Amino acid sequence: MPKAAPSSSAKAAAKPLGESAANSSSSPPSSSSSSSSPSDQLINLTWIGAVLYGTYTFLSAAYEIRLQAIKEFGPVIHEFDPYFNWRATQYLYENGAKKFFSWFDHKVWYPLGRPVGSTIYPGMQFTAVFLKRYVFGDAMSLNDICCYIPVWFGVLSSILVGAIAYEASLPQNTGGNVFGVLLDGARGKYTADKKMVSAPWNLGSFGLSSPATECGLFAMGFMAVVPAHLMRSVGGGYDNESVAVSAMTMTFYLWMRSLRNGNKNAIIFGALTGLAYFYMVAAWGGYIFVLNLIGCHAAFLVLIGRFDERVYQAYTLFYVIGTSLATRVPVVGWAPLKSLEQLGPCAVFLGYQALYYCELQRKKNKLSRKDAWKLRVQVFLGALAVATVVIVLVTPKSYFGPISSRVRGLFVPHTKTGNPLVDSVAEHQAASNQAYWTYLHILCFLAPAGFVFVLFRFGDAASFLVVYAIAAYFFSHKMVRLVLLTAPIASALGGIGVGRIVSWSVEVLLGDDVAGEEGGEKKEEKSKSSGKKKKEKKSKGGDFAGIAAIRDGFVEASRTTEGWIVKSVSAVVLLGALYMQAGSFRTYSWRISASLSNPTIILKGQTREGDIIKVDDYREAYWWLRDNTPEDARIMAWWDYGYQITGISNRTTIADGNTWNHEHIALLGKALTGSVEEGYQIARHLADYVLIWGGGGGDDLAKSPHLARIANSVYRDHCPGDVTCRAFGADRKGTPSAMMERSFLYALHSHRLRPGVTADPDKFEHVFRSKYGKVRIYKLKGVSEESKRWVERNRECDEGGWFCPGKYPPGLKEILDKKKDFAQLEDFNRGVSDEDYQKEYFENLNNPELARKRAELKRKEEGGDEEEDLVKKPPVRTKALSDEEKIEIYSTWEDTEDTTLMWKIVTGNAVDDLERWLEADPGAAWLRSADGRGPMWWAFESKNQDVVTILMKMGVPHTDKDKNGLSPVDLLKE
C-alpha cells in the first residue's frame, strides 16, 4: 500500500519554497512501501476519506448554490440573451441541424432579418438538444434542461479547475523555480528535464500526489462558489458563458496535461486539446482568448528555453486539429487565418515549424551552438521575408479582417471604444478594485499567494498559470465583463496557496521529524553526511549558492525541538485563520448568489405593509402581446428587449441584443429620440406596436441619452454639432431638455404621468399597462400596410434559396438618404474613416462641460436658447419618502441593476444624472449594495464633494457602517 501522506512527508514539507531543482530528486520515489505499518495505513485511509468528503462537500455546494433561482422562481430563463439561446435551441430541436444552419429568421431585425444558423455559436444549443434526445428524453422538458445546464456545467467547471491546480502542483511539473529557468533561458541553455522534477511530498493512494491533491481539492472548492463564476452559471442563466467556461477549463487542463514533464503521451493530449478547443469555439466567441493564451504560453516556453519535441508535438497538434475544426463552425469560418485577433497563434505555429526544423538539422549535423544560431537566424529571416511578401500581396485585397471594437477597447488607453453602441453597454466598462473584491473576495489575497508558490515550484505546465494570471488580470481590468475569466485562474492559484499551506500544516502537526523523536542515531547520521553535502554544494557553487546556504541554515534550525514548536504554532495559527476565512467566504458567496439569482425578468419587491411580492410585469407584457396581437405583428422596442419579445411573445422585432447592424440600431434610436412626428413617420413603416419600459431606475428614459448618441453616430442631423448629444437629457432639477421633451420616447413613456404630457390620440392608442407600471404598450394608428406588403414581396434570396435578406420600404427613403454609415476606428479595409467624428467624440467624453458649452453655442447660433426654456419650466417633483420607506430601502442590502448604475454615476461624478434620478426617485439615495455600501460610501471613497453635499441634504447618514464595519468617513481616511 502507498505510504501515507501525513506520516512520511514532514521532511519534504520542511523544504523552503526557493529550493533549487538541482537539489531535488530527479525522479519521484516509489509510491509503495513494503514496510508500511498499520498506523501508516490508517492515516492513509483517513487522508483518502478526507479527500473524498471534501470533494463531495464542494461539489454539493457547487450544485446547491446555483439552484437558488430555480428553487425560488422555478425553471425560468433569465436576462435577455438567454431567450435568444432558448429560441434557437427550440428551433434546432424541432427542425434538426441541417435546417438550423440554413435558418434565416424574418422575425428579427425587421425588415432585414438575420441568418441565425451562420451567425451563432451553436455549441450550447447542440449540447441541450443532445441531452434532451439521448439522456433525459421525456423525463425532462427542453426548457428545464436549458435552465439546469448552467448548474451542471458549473459543477463540471469546478472539477476541471481542481484538475488544473492538481496538474500544476504535481512533482513532475514543479521541480524548478522561475529564476533558475529564466537564467538558463537567458544563457541559451536548456534546463534538463530531470531538474524540472521535484521529490513529491508523498504519493497517496490511487496514485494521488500530495500536496497536489490538496491543491486541486481547494481549487475546486473555490471555483464551486466564487461569485466571478456564479454570475454566469446560476440556474436559468442559459447563456454561452455557462457552457464555455467548462470548455475553456477543459482545454486549459488538457494543454497543461500534454506538457507534463516526462510525458510520453504529448501527441494524445495535444490532439485532445484541439478537440476541447473546438468545443470551446462552438460555444462562445471568447475562444479568441483561449487561442491567444495558449499561443502566448507556447511562445513563452520558447523564450525560457523549454522548447523540445514534446512541446512541439503538443502545440502543433492542438493548432492543426483545433483550427481545422474551428473553421467548420459557420460563424467562425476562415477567421483563424484572416482575423488580426487570431493571427498571433498562427505566427507561433509557423515559428514552431521553423524552430523544429532547425533543431532537427542541429542534431542531424551535430552543429555547434554558434552554427545552430546561425542556422536559426537564416531560417527565420527567410521566413520573415516570405511572410512580408505575402502580407504585402494580400492586404490590398482586404484579406485581413479588422479588430473588433470590443477587442480594440481592451488595448486603448481610455475606457471608451469610439463606438457609442458598444460604449452604452455597462459590462464593457473598465473594472474597479471594488469589482474585483465583489466577484473574487478573499481570492484577491489568496491568489497572489498561490502565484508566488507557482513561481518557486515552477515547470512547463505550472508556467501556464503564470501567463494565464497576467493575461486574465490585464483584460478583466479593461472590461468588467471579463472578470469571468479570472474565476478559474484565481480559484486555481488560491487552491494552490491554501492546499500547500494546509498540507504543510498537517505534516508539521503529524510529522515525526522532531529532534527528540528522531533519536541520536538519525542525528549522528545527519552529522556525518552533512559535511559531505556541504562540500558538494560548495564545489558546485552556482548562482544561488548564498541563498542555498541561508536556506540550509533555516532547514537545520527547523529540525530542532524549538524549531518544531515554532512550526507547530505557525501551523495551528494558519489552519485557524483559513478556517475562519473559509466560513466568511462561504457566507459571502451565498449572499452574492442570492442577488445574482434574480432572473431580472421577474423582480422581488416589498409593499408598504412589508409583504414580499414578485413583480412579473415584463412577462405579463410579453404574454399580452402573444395573446392579443396578430401573429405577424411587428413590435418596436429598444434592442435590449428584442430577444425576450421573440422568445416569449413569438412576435417580430426591429432589433435585439445581437447588435450586428449599427446603422439599423441608429435608425431605431432616431425614431425613439427624435420628435414625435419624426419618430411616428419611421415607426409606421416598420411596426404595428410600440413597447416602452417605464417605472424608473434603468427604464427607457434613463437609457435615452445613449439612444440619442447612437442615432447621431449615423444621422448627423440628429444632434447637429454635438456628437455626444448633450442637448438630449435633463437638467439638474430633472426637467427634460427641449429635445427630450418633444421626443417620441418621452411622449409615450410619460403619457399621463407628468402634467401636460399625452400621447397624440391620432397616432397612438394606449392598449396595455402592466400591473406595476413597468411596461406600456401602444398600438400605432395609420400603419403603412403598403410598406408591410412591399417588404414581404421584395426579399432578395441567393441561389441556395434560404439566405433572403429584406430591404427597407420606399417610405423610409427620405430618412435613409441622410444616414452616413458608421466607420469604426478599425475599419481600415473599407478605405473609409471618420476622424473628425471620432476626435470630437472622445473630446466630449473626456470633457463633458466643454461638450455642453459647444452644444449651447450651436443652439444659440441656430436661434434657440434652450437654457432659458429650462429655467422657466418648474421641475416635476415626486412625492417625498416617508421615514418608513427610507428605512425599508436602506435596510435592504442587495446587488441590483440600480445599485450598479448608482455606483457608476457616483464614482463618475455625474452630478446631473444623479440629481435627475433623485428628483424622479428620491429612494435611490438610500440604496445599498450587498456589501452594505451605498451612494454615500462611494461618494466619500471617490472624494466627490458635490455628491456628498446632495446626499447629506437628502438626509443620508455618513456614519453608518457597512458589512466590514467601515463608515463613509473611514473610506475618506484611507
N, C-alpha and C positions, 0 to 999 in steps of 0.2 A: 504494500500500500504506500502511496506517496507520503512523504514526510510532512507533518503538519506545519502550516504556515506560521502559527504563533510560536511554536516551540523551537524552531530551527533557524530563525532568521534574524534574531536580535543583533547579531554581529553585523550582518549586512545592513540592517536598518540603521546602524550607527554611522554608516558611511556618509560623509557630507555630500552636499549637492554637487560641489565642484570637483569631485573625484575624477581624475583623468581616465579616459577609456583605456589608456595603456596599462593601467594598473588593475583593470578588470579582467575577469576570466574571459578567455577567448571563446568559450562555448559554455552553454548552460549545463549545470550539473545534472546528473540523473535525477529523474522525478521519483524514483523508487528507492527504498532503503530496506535492506534485508533485516536490519536490526531495529525496525520501528517498534517502539514499546506500546503497550496498551494505552497508556496515558496520551501518547502522541496520536494514536488512532482516535481516541475520544475527542481530543482537541480538534483534530482534523474534521471529524464528523460535525462537531459544533460549528466550525467555520463554514462548512458547506451548508449546514442548516441556516445559519445567519444570512448567507448569501441568497439562498432560496427564499427565505422570509422577506428579506429586503426587496428582492425582485418582485415578489407578489404584492407587497405593500405599495411600491412605487407605481407599478402598472395599474393596480386598482385605483390609486389616486389619479393617475392619468386619465382613466376612463370616467370615473365619477365626476371629476371637476369639469369635464366637458359636457356632461349631461344636464347641467343646471337649467339651461334654456329649454331643453325638451321636457324636463320634469315640470317646469313652471308654466310654459306656454304651449306645450305639445310639439309635435313634429311640424314646425313652421319654418319655411325658408326665410332667411334673414336678408337685410340690407337690400341693395339694388342689383348689383352684378349677378348674385346667385340666382335671381329669377330668370336671367337670360340662360344661365347654365342649365337650369331646370327645364326650361322650354326646349333647349337644344337636345337634352337627354331624352325628353319625351319623343321628339321627332325621330331621333336615332332608334329608339326602342320600337317605335311603331312602323318605321319605314325602311330600316336597315342601312348598312354602311354605304352602299352604292348611291342611293338616293340622298343620303345625308351629305356626301361630298359634292353633290351637284344640286344642293338646295339653295335656290335664290328666293329670299324672303321678301315679299312685297308688302308685308305688314309693318315693316320698319323703314325708317329713313324715307318716308313718303315725300315726293313721288319717285325717288331714285331707287329705293330698295337696297338690299345687301346680299352678296353671295356668302351665306353663312358658312357652308362647309369648307370653303377655301380660305376663310379669314379667322378661323377659330383654332385654338389649341385643344384638340379633342380628347386628350388622354383621360381626363376625369369622366367625361361622358361615356367613353368606352368602358372604363372601369365600373361605373354604376350599372350599365347595361349588362356587362359580364356577370356581375354579382346577382343581378335580377334573374338572368336566364339560367345560370349554371350553379348558383349557390343557394339562393333563397326561394326562387320560384314564386309560388302563390303564398308562401308563408309571410311575405313582407311586401308591401306596396313599393312602387318605384319612388314615390315621394318620401317614404320613410327611409329607404336606403340612402337617398340623397342627403337627408338630414343627419343620418348616422355616419356617413363617410368621413366627415371631419373628425369625429370621435375615434373611429377605428384607426385612421391614419395618424392621428395624434399619438395614439399608443405605439404604433409602429415606428414613428419618428423617435420616440423616447428610447426604444430598443436600439435603433440604429446609432443614435448619438452615444449610447453606452458602449456600443461596439467600436465606435471611433475612438473614444477615450481609452478603451481597453487596448486597441491596436497601438495607440501612441505611447502606451506605458509598458509594453512588453519588453523584456530584456533584449530581445533581438533588435529592437528599434531604439534603444535608449542608452547605448554604451558610450557615446561621445558627449562632448559639450560644444556649444556653438562657437566658442572662442578658438578651440583647438581645430575644429573643422574649417573655420574661416581662415585661420592662419595657414593651414595646409593648402587650402584653395588659392590663397594669395601667392603661395610659393609654387603653384602649379603642380602640387603634389597630391596624389590620390590617397585619401585616408583608407587604410586597409580595412576590409570588411570585419576582420576579427576584432579590430579596435572599436567597432561600432556596436559591439555586443557587450552588454553588462551581465555580471553574475546575478541571476534572479534572487530575490529575497527568499523565494521558495516556489516550487511548483506544487500547487494543491491538487486535490482530487480531480479526476476527469480532465487532466491536462490544463487546468486553470492556473494562471500565474498570479502570484501575489507580489506587489500590490496592484498589478494591472486590473485584477478582478474588482478590488475595492474602488479603483478609479472609475471603471466602467459602471459600476453599480450606482455610485453617487451622481455621475453624469446623467445617467438615465433618470434618477430621481429629480434632478434639477429640470431637465427637459420636460418631465411629466407635468410640471406645474408653473413653469416660468411664464409670466404674462406676455413676453415678447412672442411666444409661440401660441399662447391661448388666444391672442387677438385674431388669429386666422384659423383656429381649429376648434371653436366651440360648436356644439351641436346646432345644426341648422345653417351654419356658415358655409354653404355649398359653393365655395369659391376655389379658383385654381390653386391658390397657395396651400390650401388644406391638404391636397394630394402632392403638390410639388415639393414641399419640404421633405416629405418621405423619400421622394425620388432623388432629391438633391443629396440628402444624407446617405442614401444607399450608394449613389455614385461616388461620393467622397470616401466612404468606407472601403469600397472595392478598389478605388485608386490607391489608398493607403495600404491595403492588403497586398496589392500587386508589388509594392515596394518593400515588403518585409525582407529584412536582411537574411541572406542565405536562402531566399525563396526560389524554388525550382519551378514554380507554377506561375511565373510572371505572365506567360502567354495566356493562360486560362483566365487569370484575374484581370489582365488588361482587356481581354475580349469582353468579359462580364461588365467591366466598367463602361465600355462602349454601349452595351445593351441597356444598362441602367441609365446612361446619359440619353439614349433615345427616348426612354420613357419620360425623362425629365423634359426633353424638348417637346414631346407631345402634350405635356401637362401645363406648361407655363412659359411665358416669354422671358422669364428670369433665367432661362437656360444659358443666356449670354454670359451671365455672371459665373455660372458653373464652368463653362468652356474656358473663359479667360482666366479663371482662378487656377484651374489645372494647368493651363498653358504657362501661366506665370510661375507656378511651382516647378514645372518641368525645366523652365529656363533657369530658375534659382538653383536647381540641383547641378546644372552645368557650371554655374558661376562659383559654387563652393566645391567644385571638383568631385562631385558624386555621380557623374555620368558613367554608366557602364552598360553592358549588354542587357542586363535585367531592366534598367530604367528605359533603355531604348525600346525594348520589346513592349513594355507596358504602355508607354505613351503612343507609340506607333499604332498599336492595335486599338487603343482607345480612340485615337483620332480617326483612323480609317473607318472602323466599324461605326463609331458614333456619328461621324459626318455623313457617311453614306446613307445611313438610316434617317438622319435628320432631314436630308434633302427630300425624303419621301413624305414628309409632313407638308401638306399643301400650303399652309400659311408661312412656312419657312422657305421652301423651295431651295434655290441656289444661294440664299443669303450667306451661309457659312463661307462661301468662296467669293462673295462680292461685297458684302457689307463691311464698312470700315470698322465696325464694332467687333467683328469676328475674324478679321484677317491676322491679328496678332498671333493666336494659336496656330494658324496656318503657317505663319513665318517660323514659329518654333518647330513645327513638324518638318518643314523643309530643312531647317538648320540641323535637326537631329539626323536627317538622312546624310547631309554633308559631313557632319561630325563622325557618324558611324563609318562612313566610307574612309575617312582619314584614319580612324582607329584600325580598321582592317588593313589598310596599307602600312600603317606603322608596325603592326605585329608581323605582317607578311614579310616586309622588307627589313625588319629589325632596325628601324630608324632611330637615330639618336634624338634626344629631346629637342635639340636645335633644328634638326631636319624635319622632325614631326611638326613643329610650329611653323616652319617654312611652308610645308605642305598645306597646313590648315589655312594659312593666310592666302595662298594661291587659290585654293578651292573656294574659299568664301568670297574673295574678290571677284572670281569668275562668276559665282552665283549672284553676287550683287549686281554685276554688270548686266547679266541676263534679266534679272528682275527689273532693273531700271528700264531696259528697253521695252519689256512687256508692259510696264506701267505707263510709259510714255505713249505706247501704241493704243492701249485700251481706254485710257482716261478720257480722251475726246469723244469716245463713243458711249459715254455715260455708263460704263461698265460698273463702276464702283457705286454702291448705294450710300446715301448720306447717313450721318449720325443723327439719330432721332433727338428731338428737343429735350425729352426726358433724360436721355443719357448725357447729352451735352451739358445739361444743367448740373450734372454731378461734377463737372470739372471747371466750370466758370467761377470766378471769384465772388460773384454775387449770388443771391438766393433766388433770382428770377431767371427765366429762360428766354425772355423776349417774346414768348407766345402767351397772350393773355388767357387763352383757353387752358393751357397747362398750368399757368400760374394761379388760376382760380381754384384749383383743387388743393384742399388743405393738406393732404398727405404728401404732397410734392414739396412741402416747405422743409427747411433745414431742421434737424433735431437739436434739442437743447439738452443741457445737463439734467434738467428735470425729467425729460422724456426717457433718458437712459435709466434714471432711478425708478421711474414709474414702471417700466417694462422689464428691467433686469434686477432691480432691488439689490439684494446682498451680493449678487454676482458681479456687481460693479467693483467689489473688493476682492472676491474670491477668484474671479477670472484672471486678474493680473498676477495673483499668487501662483496660479496654475501655469501661467505664461512663463514665469521665472523657472518653475520646475522643469518645463519643457526645454528651456534654453540650456539647462545643466544636465538634462537627461535627453540628449539630442540624438537624432537619427534621421534617416531618409523619410520614413513615414511621419515621425513626430514633427519634422520640419514643416510639413504641410499645414499644421495648426498655426505655426508662426505666420506663414503667408496669409492664411485664411483670416487670422485675427486682425492683422493690419488692414487688409482689404475691406473686411466687414465693418470695421470701425470707420474707415475713411468714407465709404459710401453711405453708411447709415447716418453719419454726421451731416451729410449733404441733403439727404431726403429722409424724413421721419418714417415714411412707409417702410424703408429698408432696414429699420430696426429689427424686422422679422429675421433678416439674415444673421443677426448677432445671436439669436437664440441658440442655435446648435453649437457655435464655437464658444460662447460664454458658458453654456452648460458643460461642454466637454472640458474646457480649461478649469472651470470651477470644480468639476468632478475629480479632475486630476489633482488639484490642490488639496481638496478635502480627503480624497482617497489616500494619498500619500501621508497626510498628517495623521489620519485615523489609523492606518496600518502601522505607521511608526510608533504611535502612542500605545497601541495594543501590544506590539512587540516588546516595547520597553517594560510595560507592566507585567507581561507574562514571560519575559526573557530570562535566560539563565547565565548571563554574562557578568553577573556581579562578581567583584573580586573575591569576596568571601566564599561564593558558591563555586567558583571555578577551581579553587584549591591551589595548593602550592605547585602541583605538577604542571598545570597549564601555565602558571606564571613563569615557572622555570623554563618551560619550552619556549614561551614567547621571548624570554630574556635571551636565550641562546640564538634564536632566529632573528631577533630584531637588528642585531649588529650587521648580520649578513644582508638583510633587506635594505638597511640604510646605506650600506656600501654600494649595493646595486643601484639604488635610486640616485646616489651621488654620482656614480660613474656615468649614469645615463644623462645626468644634467637636465637638459630640456628647458623649454621656455617658461615652464611653470614650477621650476624646482623649489623656489622660495615659497610659493603658495602651497606646494605639496608638503613642505616641511612644517608649515603652520598647521596644515590640516592634520598631519600625523600627530602633532602635539595635542590637538584637541581630541583626537581619537583615543590616544593613550590616557588622557585625563578623564575621558568619559567612562573608561573601564574601571576606574577606582570606585570604591564604595560611595564616596562623596559625589562622584560623577553620576552614579546610578540614582542617587537620591534626587539630584537636580533634574535629571531626565524624567524621573517618575513624577515629580511635582509638575514639571512642564507638561507632561502628557496628560495628567488629570485636568490641569487648567485648560489645555487646548480642547480636550473632549467635552468639558463642561461648557465652554464658550460656544463650541459648534452646536451642541445640543440645544442651547437656548436660542441661538440664531435660527436653527432649523425650525423650531416652533413658530418663531416670529415670521419667517419667510412663508411657511405653510399657511398661516392665518391670512397674511397679506395677499397671497396668491388666490386664495378662495374668495376674498373680498373683491379683488380685481375681476376675477372670473364672473362674479355675480353681476358686475356692471357691464362686462363685455357680453354677457349672455342676453342682454336686452336685444330683441330682434329688430329694433328700430321701427319696423312696420307696425309693431304693437308697443305702446308706451304704458308705463305704470304711472299713476297719479294718485293724489290724495285729496279727498273732499274736505270741506271746512269742518265736517264732523269727525274727521280723522279716518274715514274709511278708505282703504286702498282699492283703487279701481284700475281697470285696464282700458286704455284709450285705443280703440281699434278703428279710428276714423279713416285711415288710409285704405285698409282692405274694404271697409264699408263703401268707400267711394268707388273702388275698382269693381266691387261686386255690383254696384248700381249700374256702372257702365256696361257690364256684362249682361245684365238682366233687362236693361231699359233702353238700349240703343241698338240700331241695326248692326248686323254682322260686318257690314262694310263701312261702319262709321270711322271717321278719322279724328284722332284726339290730339289737339295741340297742348303741349305742356313743356316745361323746361326739360332738357335732356336727361337730368338726373332720374326722372321717374319713368322714362320710356320702357325700361326692362320690366318694371312692375306692372305697367299697364298692359303690355303684350302678354306677360306671363300669367297674369290673373284674369284680366278682362278679355284677352284674346281680341284686342282691337288694334287698328292701325295707328302708329305713332309717327311723329315728324322726326324725332331724333332720340337717341338713347346713349348709354354710357360708353359705347364703342368709340365715339368721337373721331371717327375716321375722316370725316369731311369738315374741315374747318369752315369753309365758306358756307356750307349748309347751316351749320350751327349759328354762324353770324347772321344769316337771314332770319332764323328763329329769334335770335336776340334782338334784331332790329324790329321785328314785329311786336315783341313784348315791351321793349323800352322806347319805341317810337311813339308818336302821338296816337290817340285813339283812332283817328281816321286812317293814318298810315298803317297801323297795325291791323286794323279791320280789313283794309284792302288786300293785305298779304294773306291774312287768315282765311278769308272767304274763298280763296283759290286753293287752299291746302287742307282745310279742316272743316269738321262739322260741329265739334265741341271744343271748348277750352277748359282745361283743368288747372286750378290755381291752388297752391299751398299757402295757407294763412295761419293765423293763430300765434304769431310772434316767434321769438327766437330765431332760428335759422330758416324762416319761411322765404317765399319768393321775393318779397320786398327787401329783405335783408341781403339776398344774393344779387339783387338787380344791378348794383354798380358793376359787378363782374360781367353781367349780361351786356350792359351798355359798352364796356370796353371791348368785349369780343366782337360785338356788332361793328364798332368803329374801326377795328383792325382790317375789315374788308370794305365797309361802306364809310368812306372817309367824310362824307357829308353828314354823318350821324351826329358827331360832336366836332364841328369844324374848328380846326386849330387847337384841339385838345385831345391828344391821343389816348389819355387815360380817363377821359370823360368825367372830369371833376365837376362838370356842370350838372351831372346826374347824381342826385343824392339828397341829403337833408342837412339842415344847419344844426347848430348845437342845441337848439330847442326842439329838435325833432320835426320841424316843419319841412315838408318836401320842397326841393327846388322847383322852379317853374317847369323845367324839363321833366322831372319825375312826376309832378302833379298832373301834367297833361298826357302822361303815358298811358298806353293800352293796359299795361300790367297794374298800374296804380288804381285805375278806374274799377277794374274787376276785383282786385284784392280788397279795396276799402269800400266797396259798394255798400252804402247804408250803414257803414261802421263809423265813418267820420262825417262830420257835418258838411253838407253840400256836395258829397261825393256819391254819384249814382251812375250806374252803367246805362248807356243810351238804350232805351227800350226798343228803338227801331233797329238796333244792331244785335242786341244780346237778350237772351231770356235766361234768367237765373233759375235753373232746374233742380239743383241739389246743393244742400249744405249739410256737412257731416254733423254728427251728434255734438261734438265739442268744438266745432268750427275750424277744424284743421284743414279741411278741403272744401272748395267750392267748385261747382261745375256750371258752365254756361253753354247754352245752345246758340250757335251762330244763326242769325237770320240773313236771308239774302245770299246763301251759299251758291257759288257758281257751279251749277250742275254741268254746264258746258265744259269747264276746266276738268271736272272729275271724269267725264266721259273721254275727253281728249287724252288724259293721262293713260287710261285703260287701253286706248287704241294705238298709242304711239310708243310702245316699248320696243327697244332695239335688241333683238336676240342674235347671238352668234351662231355659227354653223352647228354647234352642238345642241342648240335648241333650249338650253337651260339658263344660260347667262343672259338675262334680259333686263338690263338697267332701264329705269324710266327717265323721263325728261320733264322739265318744268313746263307748265302750261303757258301758252302765249300771253295770258292775262298778267303774268309777272314780268314780262319782258322789260317794261319801263324801269322797274326797280332793279332787275338783274343787270341791266346795262350800266348801272352806276357802281357795280362792285369792282374791286381790284383784288385779284387772288392774293392771298396772304403768302408772302415769301419769308420763310424762316431763315435764320442765320446759316443753317446747314444746307440749304437748298442750292448748293453750288452747281449741281448737274443741270439745273434748269436754265442756267445762264441769266437768272434774274436776281435782283436784290432790292432791298428797301431800306437802305442805310439811314435815310433821314427819319423814317418812322421809328426804326429800332433805336436810334440815338436819342430821339426825343422821349420815347417810351421809358428808357432807363433813366433819363434825366428827371422825368416826372415822378417815377417811383422813388428815386433817391432823394428828391426834394419836393415833397407834396405841396409845400407852401408856395414855391415858385410856380408849380403847375396850376395851382388855384388862381394865382395872380394873372398868369397868362390867359387862363380861361375868362377871367373877368374883363381883361383888356379886350379880348376878342369880342365878347358880347357887347361892350360899350361901342366898339368900332362899328358893329352892326346895328347900333341904335337901341340896344336893350340895356337895362340896368337891373339885373335880377336881384342884386343885393337890396335895393330899395323895396322891391316887392316882398322880400323875405322879412324885412323889418316891419312892414305894415301888417303882415298876417300873424295873428297870435298863434302860438303853438297849441296843438291839441293835447290836452293833458288827460291822463288816465286817473282813475280813482286811486287815492292813497292807500297804501297797505296798512292793515291793522297790525298791532303788535303780535297777535296770534299767528298771522300769516307770515310775518318776518321770522318768528321763532321756528315755524314749521319748515320753511325753506332753509334756514340757517342750520338746523339740526339734521338735515339730510345730506349725508356725505356720499357722493357717487360721481363717477366719471361719465359725463354725458356729452352730447354734441354742444350743448350750451356752455358747459364749463370749459371745453376745449376752445370754443370761439372766444369766450371771455378772456382766457389766458392769452390768446394771441392779440386781442385788442389791447389789453393792459400792458403786456410786455412790449408791444409795438408802439405804445404811447399814442394810440389812435383815439385822441380825446373826442373828436367829432363823432366818431362811430359809437363810442361809449355813451356819450350824452344822448344821442338819438335813441339808442337801445333803452337806456334807463328812463327816458321820457315815455317811451311806449310801454315799458315793462319794468317798473321800479324794483320788482322782486329779483331781477338779475343781479343787483348789487349784493344780494345776500347768498348767492350761490356758493357752494363749497364742493371741491372735488373729493375723491376717495381718500386722499392723504390729509384731509381736514383743512386744506388751504383754499382760499378764495381770492377775490379781486384785491382785498387789502394786503394780503401776503405778497401777491405778485407785484403790486404797486411799490411796496417797500423794497422788495428784492430788486426791482428794476430801477429804483430811485426815481420814480415818476411822480414828482410832487403834485402836478396838476390832477392826476388821477386820485392821489391820496386826498386832496382837498375836496374833490367831488364826492368821494365815498364818505368822508367824515361829515359833510353837510347832510348826507342822507342818513346819518346815524350809525354807520357801520363801525363796530368797535375795532380798535387796533391793538388790544392787549390780550385777546383770547388766544388759546393755544391750539396748534394743530396736533396731529396724532403723535408726532415726535416731541411734543412739549415745547414747541417754538412759537413765539408770537411774531407778528409782522415786524415789530421793532427789533426783535432778535435777528431777523434776517438783514436788517439795515446795518447792524453792528458787524455782521460777518463781512 
